Amino acid sequence: EKSQSPNKSETTQKKVDGAHKVLVGKMEYPAHPYTVHVSKLSKDTQDMDLVDAFRQEFGAIVHAKIIREKCTGNRGHHYHGESKCSGLVQFEERMSVEQALQKDGEFEVGGKRIKIQRSHMPAVGLVPSGMHRV
């Protein structure tokens, strides 16, 4: 009889005391209950593409954003850098998160199959106003 090691998965996500955790580097953060991190997006995917695709499939969305390179320069703070081909989608319902996670690797946005994982950050206001470092 072989004893099987309990649930050794390769992901960096685990459930501790009933709460999902996300591993970022060597630090663990509680997963945000309403937000998923999506990756392997096309560079052309825009915020509204995420909203349209995810709302249609999984339900109401609070906020969605593409994560972009930080850019400074003479274009002012309205200029956004190139897409990092990933983004955050924040839903109104927790069930939407669970449904989206089940479609990891199957769900397509802009003709590309994408990766869907839990996120430790909400999609809204990654840095609250007044908290920006100068």
N, C-alpha and C positions, 0 to 999 in steps of 0.2 A: 504493500500500500504506500503510495506516494502522498506526502502531505503537501498540499498546494499552498503557496504563499498567498496570503489574503490580498487580493485586489491590487496587484502591482501594475499600475498603468504609467505610461510615459508622460502623461500630461502634467502640467505644473498647477493643476487645479485640484483641490481636495476639499472635503467637507469636514469641518471641525465643529463639534458641539452644535450640529444642526445648521451651521452657517458656512456658506461656501467661502473659500479663501483663494486668492490669486497670488501666485509667486512672481514678484518683480525683482530680478536679480536674486539677492539672498533674503530679501524682506518679504514677509507675507502681509497681505492686506485683505480686509474683508471684501468680498465681491459686492459690487453695487447691485442691489436687488432688481433694478429695472433696466440695466444697461448691458449691451453686448458690444464686444470689440470685433470688428470685421477686418479681415486682411485679404491679400491677394486680389485687391481691386485693380481695375484698369486706371491708368494715370488720368484718363479723361472723365472718370466718374465724379459727379458733383454732389453736393449735399442733398439737393432735391431728388437726385436719382436714388439715393438711399431711402429717402422718405417714401417715394413712390413705390419702390420695390418691396420694402418691408411692411408698409402699411397695408398694401394689397394682400399680402400673404399672412401677416401675423397680428394685425390690429393697430389700434391708435398709437401714434408716436408723439412724444413730447418734444424731442429734439434729435437731430442727426447732423453729424459734421464729419467732413474729411479731415484727417490729420495731415498737416502740411509742414514743410520745412519753414523754420523761422527766417524771415528776411528783413534785413534792415537796409537802409539806403535812401536815396533821394526820392523814393516814391511814397514816402510817408507810411503811416501804420496801416493804411488800407490795402497795401500790397501784400498778397499772400504768396508764399513760395510754392514750389512744386509739390504735388501730392506725394505722400509717403505710401500711397496705395493701401492705406488702411483708414479706418474711421470708427466712430462710436454712434450707436443708435440707442436712444433711451425711449422705452415704451411706457405707456400708462399702466399696463397690467403686468404682474409678475409672470402670468401664464404665457404671455407673448415671448418672454425671455426663454422659457423652457421649450416652447415650440420652435423658436429660432435655433436653439442649440442642437435640437434633433436634426436639423437640416444642414449642419456643418458639412462642408465638402460637396453638398448636392445643390444648394441654392445658388442661383445665378443672378448677378447684377451686371448689366451691360454686356451680356454674352460670356462672362467669365464665372467659373465656379469659385466661390469664395469660402474662406475659413471664418467660422463664427465661434467665439469663445466668450466666457464671462469677462467682465471688465471690473476693475476696482475703482474706476472713475466714472462719475456721471458725464453725460454728453454735454450738459449745460454748464457754462461758466467754469472751465477748468481752473482758472485763477479768478477768484472773486474780485470785483472792481475795488480799487483802493489797496489791493494786496500785491500789485505788480512790483517787481524789483526794478530799481532805477539803475 
